[in-house]
């Protein structure tokens, strides 16, 4: 698989990059694969070193989705990040992280994360975008997760 850089631009400025493997890319969406190099904690979930990440991006959707699996292929959790400014090329997947995330356990338990980290002076239009995106994910997460299951299996 070809190496592709994920570039996550942070709302407060700055960026985080990861070298991933390009799984698929078309005009509307793309999938990257990444192996966690260290243990990582997200909400109530602890991801062991070596966990497999499949990251899903859509040009026209207000979120990205990470699905984490153990080394044996068992799902550990799904993680939606509210996002905008998503652009995808075969060399770079860029997006802006809008702070609020939703963690979904394999049994369907939901955790909305980091809402308390939103700046108090956030532009009203962007705040509405974040709230509407959160509500969309909370309504449709089961369908989105099922939809992405098919993409991994291709």
C-alpha positions in Angstrom: 0.0 0.0 0.0 1.1 3.6 -0.8 2.0 5.9 2.1 -0.4 8.8 2.5 0.0 11.6 5.2 -3.0 12.5 7.3 -2.9 16.2 8.2 -5.2 17.2 11.1 -5.4 20.9 11.4 -6.5 22.0 14.9 -9.2 24.6 15.5 -6.9 26.5 17.9 -4.0 26.4 15.3 -1.3 23.9 14.8 -1.4 20.5 13.1 -0.8 16.9 13.8 0.4 14.5 11.0 0.5 10.7 10.7 2.1 8.6 8.0 -0.6 6.1 7.0 -1.2 3.5 4.3 -3.7 4.5 1.6 -6.5 1.8 1.4 -8.8 3.5 -1.1 -9.6 6.9 -2.6 -12.3 8.1 -5.0 -13.8 11.5 -5.7 -16.1 11.5 -2.6 -14.2 9.5 0.0 -11.0 7.8 1.2 -9.8 5.3 3.7 -6.4 5.2 5.5 -4.9 2.4 7.7 -2.6 3.1 10.6 -1.1 0.9 13.3 -0.9 2.5 16.7 2.8 2.7 17.8 1.8 3.3 21.5 -1.0 2.7 23.9 -3.6 5.4 23.6 -6.6 6.4 25.7 -9.7 7.9 24.2 -12.6 8.6 26.6 -13.1 5.4 28.5 -11.4 3.3 25.9 -7.8 2.2 26.1 -6.3 1.2 22.8 -3.3 -1.2 23.1 -0.1 -0.6 21.1 -0.4 -2.4 17.8 -4.2 -1.6 17.4 -5.2 -1.3 13.8 -6.9 2.0 12.8 -9.1 2.4 9.7 -9.8 6.0 9.1 -12.7 7.1 6.9 -13.0 10.6 5.2 -15.8 12.1 3.1 -15.6 15.3 1.1 -19.2 16.1 1.8 -19.8 14.9 5.4 -19.1 16.9 8.6 -17.1 14.2 10.3 -14.3 11.7 10.0 -14.6 8.2 11.4 -11.8 6.1 13.0 -12.5 2.4 13.6 -10.1 0.6 15.9 -9.4 -3.2 15.9 -7.2 -5.4 17.9 -4.5 -7.6 16.3 -7.1 -10.4 15.8 -9.6 -8.1 14.0 -12.0 -7.7 16.9 -13.6 -4.2 16.9 -12.5 -2.1 19.9 -14.5 1.1 19.1 -15.6 3.6 16.6 -14.7 7.3 16.9 -16.3 10.2 15.0 -14.5 13.5 14.9 -16.6 16.5 13.8 -14.6 18.1 10.9 -14.6 20.5 8.1 -12.2 21.6 5.3 -11.7 18.0 4.2 -9.5 17.5 1.1 -8.2 14.2 -0.2 -5.4 13.4 -2.5 -3.4 10.2 -2.9 -0.5 11.8 -1.0 -2.4 13.8 1.7 -5.7 13.6 3.6 -6.3 17.1 5.2 -9.0 18.1 7.5 -9.8 20.5 10.4 -10.7 18.9 13.7 -13.6 20.8 15.3 -12.9 19.4 18.8 -16.1 17.5 19.6 -15.9 13.7 19.2 -18.2 10.8 19.7 -16.9 7.4 20.8 -19.1 4.4 20.1 -18.3 1.1 22.0 -18.8 -2.3 20.2 -22.0 -2.6 22.3 -23.3 0.7 21.1 -22.6 2.9 24.2 -22.0 6.5 23.2 -19.7 9.1 24.8 -19.7 12.7 23.5 -16.2 14.0 24.2 -14.5 17.4 24.5 -17.6 19.7 24.2 -16.2 21.5 27.2 -13.1 22.4 25.2 -14.9 24.5 22.7 -13.8 28.1 22.9 -16.3 30.4 24.7 -16.0 33.0 21.9 -16.5 30.5 19.0 -18.3 32.0 15.9 -22.0 31.3 16.1 -22.1 29.8 12.6 -19.3 27.4 13.4 -20.9 26.5 16.8 -24.2 25.7 15.0 -22.3 23.5 12.4 -20.7 21.6 15.3 -24.0 21.1 17.1 -25.9 20.0 13.9 -23.0 17.6 13.0 -23.1 16.1 16.5 -26.9 15.6 16.2 -26.5 14.0 12.8 -23.9 11.5 14.1 -26.0 10.7 17.1 -29.0 9.9 14.8 -27.1 8.0 12.1 -24.0 6.4 13.7 -25.3 2.8 13.4 -25.8 3.2 9.7 -22.5 4.9 9.1 -20.6 2.2 11.0 -22.4 -0.5 9.1 -21.6 1.3 5.8 -17.9 1.5 6.6 -17.8 -2.2 7.5 -18.4 -2.9 3.8 -15.6 -0.6 2.8 -13.0 -2.5 4.9 -14.0 -5.8 3.5 -13.6 -4.8 -0.2 
